[in-house]
Amino acid sequence: MKIYSIAFQSLRRRKTKTIFLIIGLFLSVTSVVTLITVSENINRSVAINLDEFGANIIITPKSDQLMINYGGLSLGEVSFNNSQLSDNDLQKINTIKNRKNLSIIAPKLFETVNLKGKNVLIAGVRFSDELKLKKWWVIKGKSPLPPNNILVGSNTAEALRIKLNDTVSINEQRLVVSGILSNTGSQDDGLIFMDIFTAQTLFRKLSKLSLIEIAALCYDCPIEDIVSQTSSVLPTANVTPIKQNIESKMMAVHSFERFSLGISLVMLVTSFLIVFANVNSSITERTKEIGIFKSVGYRNSHILQIILTEVIAASLTAGLLGFFAGISASKLVLPFLSMHGLSSFTYNFTTLPIAVLLSLFVGITACIYPAIKASRLDPTVAFRFI
């Protein structure tokens, strides 16, 4: 009789032990696959949600500065070879390799004006992009509509006593206050926002920009790559990543990975102990059977192959079942985690071979010692149980 036939007959004959062995591996693989899949989806969701809140790359014009010293006294810095950003630079940014990772591109033009005897900073923006970039904004009134509407920061509105629907004259053009920004605790509270094209026209800076903010999705692309590619298409600009913002995002994402890894290791150790105990007790119960095999000429290697074949068959079954059960469990678990940024459930088919190999690894390593112990069993000792 062939060795694999003996192994499969043994599995069928000892159904309770076989089922217990498969369940031990099945639960481990299911848990690991579920954690991996849930972790990947949560990571993607967290990264997307975090990337939607604020810029993580700022582009400014490049300028050369010279520190002037005379007679040991510092006379300050002098800037020369100043470059400027323009609307054409926005088109260049859209040509980089990782364009799909750029969630929002928000150009800005800044200019200072005097209103009611106070200097106020005007920010020309594309409101469609700015509202996406700063989702924490709370606006009293309505979002401004170009070309003759403005949004006033809370501090500026209080200092200048500006109210909703007031009319403000800037460079002889009358603009309607259609919104007042609630306090944000940032520099936005001291600004007046208007449509960028209106600002470029008012201040005679057509196509000119002061800076460009970018919200880049850093989940599946290193931010350094985006910065490098953007710098190559804008050689006369400084492209600066906001490292603190990026690091906080990635720390939140990686925390889920560490949690999943810890739980997975616990499940694997538990599964290892279950398989070890199962196979070890099975060897003790099969002492008589092993003695008979040896008495009819089966060598140590044959006994080892029989036991390994049984465990491999059970491990393959547990790995396949565990993968599909893990995917199904992930679909059930994710809705309860309130992943609002999760537009769709995804899973990676490379998890299938990982699940199978993991099941095989745990099963084989757990049964090596009991299998070697069984193969070295003295037939004369085995016959005592007959």
GITAQUI-V318291 format. One record per residue. RES is the residue in one small letter. SS is DSSP state (H for helix, E for strand, C for the rest). OMEGA is omega as a letter, one per 30 degrees, with the letter a starting at -180 (* if undefined). D_CENTER is the distance of its C-alpha to the mean C-alpha in Angstrom with 1 decimal. Layout:
BEGIN
res = (RES/RES)
ss = (SS/SS)
omega = (OMEGA/OMEGA)
d_center = (D_CENTER/D_CENTER)
END
This chain:
BEGIN
res = (m/k/i/y/s/i/a/f/q/s/l/r/r/r/k/t/k/t/i/f/l/i/i/g/l/f/l/s/v/t/s/v/v/t/l/i/t/v/s/e/n/i/n/r/s/v/a/i/n/l/d/e/f/g/a/n/i/i/i/t/p/k/s/d/q/l/m/i/n/y/g/g/l/s/l/g/e/v/s/f/n/n/s/q/l/s/d/n/d/l/q/k/i/n/t/i/k/n/r/k/n/l/s/i/i/a/p/k/l/f/e/t/v/n/l/k/g/k/n/v/l/i/a/g/v/r/f/s/d/e/l/k/l/k/k/w/w/v/i/k/g/k/s/p/l/p/p/n/n/i/l/v/g/s/n/t/a/e/a/l/r/i/k/l/n/d/t/v/s/i/n/e/q/r/l/v/v/s/g/i/l/s/n/t/g/s/q/d/d/g/l/i/f/m/d/i/f/t/a/q/t/l/f/r/k/l/s/k/l/s/l/i/e/i/a/a/l/c/y/d/c/p/i/e/d/i/v/s/q/t/s/s/v/l/p/t/a/n/v/t/p/i/k/q/n/i/e/s/k/m/m/a/v/h/s/f/e/r/f/s/l/g/i/s/l/v/m/l/v/t/s/f/l/i/v/f/a/n/v/n/s/s/i/t/e/r/t/k/e/i/g/i/f/k/s/v/g/y/r/n/s/h/i/l/q/i/i/l/t/e/v/i/a/a/s/l/t/a/g/l/l/g/f/f/a/g/i/s/a/s/k/l/v/l/p/f/l/s/m/h/g/l/s/s/f/t/y/n/f/t/t/l/p/i/a/v/l/l/s/l/f/v/g/i/t/a/c/i/y/p/a/i/k/a/s/r/l/d/p/t/v/a/f/r/f/i)
ss = (C/C/H/H/H/H/H/H/H/H/H/H/H/C/H/H/H/H/H/H/H/H/H/H/H/H/H/H/H/H/H/H/H/H/H/H/H/H/H/H/H/H/H/H/H/H/H/H/H/H/H/C/C/C/C/C/E/E/E/E/E/C/C/E/E/E/E/E/E/E/C/C/E/E/E/E/E/E/E/E/C/C/C/C/E/E/H/H/H/H/H/H/H/C/C/C/C/C/H/H/H/E/E/E/E/E/E/E/E/E/E/E/E/E/E/C/C/E/E/E/E/E/E/E/E/C/H/H/H/H/H/H/H/C/C/C/C/C/E/E/E/C/C/C/C/C/C/C/E/E/E/E/C/H/H/H/H/H/H/H/C/C/C/C/C/C/E/E/E/E/C/C/E/E/E/E/E/E/E/E/E/C/C/C/C/C/H/H/H/H/E/E/E/E/E/H/H/H/H/H/H/H/C/C/C/C/C/E/E/C/E/E/E/E/E/E/C/C/C/C/C/C/H/H/H/H/H/H/H/H/H/H/H/C/C/C/E/E/E/E/E/C/H/H/H/H/H/H/H/H/H/H/H/H/H/H/H/H/H/H/H/H/H/H/H/H/H/H/H/H/H/H/H/H/H/H/H/H/H/H/H/H/H/H/H/C/H/H/H/H/H/H/H/H/H/C/C/C/C/H/H/H/H/H/H/H/H/H/H/H/H/H/H/H/H/H/H/H/H/H/H/H/H/H/H/H/H/H/H/H/H/H/H/H/H/H/H/C/C/C/C/C/C/C/C/C/C/C/C/H/H/H/H/H/H/H/H/H/H/H/H/H/H/H/H/H/H/H/H/H/H/H/H/H/H/C/C/C/H/H/H/H/H/H/H/C)
omega = (a/a/a/l/l/a/a/l/l/l/l/a/a/a/a/l/a/a/l/l/a/a/l/l/a/a/l/a/l/l/a/l/l/a/l/a/l/l/l/a/l/l/a/a/a/a/a/l/l/a/l/a/l/a/l/l/l/l/l/l/l/l/l/a/a/l/a/l/l/l/l/l/l/a/l/a/l/l/l/a/l/l/l/l/a/l/l/l/l/l/l/l/a/a/a/a/a/l/a/l/l/a/a/l/a/l/a/l/a/l/l/l/l/l/l/l/l/l/a/l/l/l/l/a/l/a/l/l/a/l/l/a/a/a/l/l/l/a/l/a/l/l/a/l/l/g/a/l/l/l/a/l/a/a/l/l/l/a/a/a/l/l/l/l/l/l/a/l/l/a/l/l/a/a/a/l/a/l/l/a/l/a/l/a/a/a/a/a/a/a/l/a/l/l/a/l/l/l/l/l/a/a/l/l/a/l/a/l/l/l/l/l/a/l/a/l/a/a/a/l/l/a/l/l/a/l/a/a/l/l/a/l/l/a/a/a/l/l/a/l/l/a/a/l/a/a/l/l/a/l/l/l/a/l/l/a/l/l/a/l/a/l/a/l/l/a/a/l/l/l/l/a/l/a/a/a/a/a/a/l/l/l/l/l/a/a/l/a/l/l/l/l/a/a/l/l/l/a/l/a/l/l/l/l/a/a/l/l/l/a/l/l/l/a/l/l/a/l/l/l/a/l/a/l/l/l/l/l/l/l/a/a/a/a/a/a/l/l/a/l/a/a/a/l/l/l/a/a/l/l/a/l/l/a/a/l/l/l/l/a/a/a/a/a/a/a/a/a/l/a/l/l/a/a/a/a/l/a/a/l/a/a/l/a/a/*)
d_center = (54.1/50.8/48.2/45.4/47.9/48.7/45.1/44.3/47.6/46.7/43.4/45.2/48.0/45.8/43.5/42.7/41.5/39.6/37.8/37.0/35.7/33.5/32.2/31.3/29.1/27.9/26.6/24.7/23.1/22.3/20.6/18.6/17.6/16.8/14.6/12.7/12.4/11.7/9.0/7.3/8.1/7.3/3.7/4.1/6.8/6.1/4.3/7.2/9.5/9.3/9.7/12.7/14.4/16.2/16.6/15.1/17.8/21.5/24.2/27.8/31.1/32.2/35.5/37.7/39.1/42.3/43.3/47.1/49.3/53.0/55.4/52.7/51.3/47.9/48.4/44.7/42.5/43.4/40.9/41.8/40.4/38.2/36.0/34.7/31.8/32.7/31.5/31.7/28.9/26.6/27.7/27.1/23.4/23.0/24.3/21.6/20.0/16.4/17.8/15.4/12.6/14.9/14.5/17.6/20.5/22.9/26.3/28.6/32.3/33.9/37.6/39.8/42.6/45.3/45.5/48.2/48.8/45.3/42.9/39.7/36.6/35.9/32.4/32.5/29.2/28.1/27.7/25.6/22.9/23.6/23.2/19.8/18.8/20.4/19.8/21.3/24.6/27.5/30.4/33.9/35.5/33.8/31.4/33.7/34.9/36.1/38.6/40.5/38.1/36.4/34.0/35.3/33.4/34.7/36.4/38.0/39.2/40.8/42.4/43.9/44.6/42.8/42.4/41.0/43.0/44.7/45.6/44.7/46.5/44.6/46.6/49.1/46.5/46.2/42.7/42.0/39.7/37.7/35.1/34.8/31.4/31.1/30.6/27.1/28.0/27.1/29.1/28.8/31.5/34.1/33.5/35.0/32.7/34.3/33.6/33.0/35.7/38.1/37.4/37.9/41.2/42.4/41.9/43.0/39.8/39.1/35.9/35.2/32.0/31.4/27.7/24.5/21.2/18.0/14.7/12.4/9.0/7.5/4.2/7.0/9.9/11.3/12.7/15.9/16.4/16.3/18.7/20.9/21.3/22.0/24.5/26.3/27.0/28.0/30.1/31.9/29.0/26.9/23.1/21.5/17.9/17.6/16.3/16.4/14.2/11.6/12.1/11.8/8.4/7.2/9.7/8.5/5.1/7.6/10.2/9.2/9.4/12.7/14.0/13.6/15.3/18.0/18.9/18.9/21.4/23.6/23.8/24.7/27.4/28.8/29.0/30.7/33.3/34.0/34.6/36.7/38.8/39.3/40.4/42.5/44.4/44.8/46.5/48.9/49.8/50.4/52.7/55.6/53.8/52.8/56.3/57.7/55.3/56.5/60.1/60.0/58.6/54.8/53.5/50.8/48.4/49.1/48.3/45.1/44.1/45.0/42.8/39.8/40.3/40.1/36.9/35.3/36.3/34.9/31.6/31.1/31.9/29.6/26.7/27.1/27.7/24.8/22.3/23.5/23.9/20.4/19.0/21.5/20.7/17.0/18.3/20.5/18.2/15.3/17.8/18.9/15.6/16.0/12.8/14.4/11.6/11.5/14.0/14.5/14.1/13.2/14.0/14.7/18.4/18.1/17.6/21.3/22.9/20.7/22.0/25.5/25.6/24.3/27.0/29.6/28.7/29.0/32.1/33.9/33.3/34.4/37.5/38.7/40.8/42.5/43.1/44.7/46.7/47.9/48.9/51.0/52.8/56.6/58.4/61.3/59.0/57.5/60.9/61.6/59.3/61.3)
END
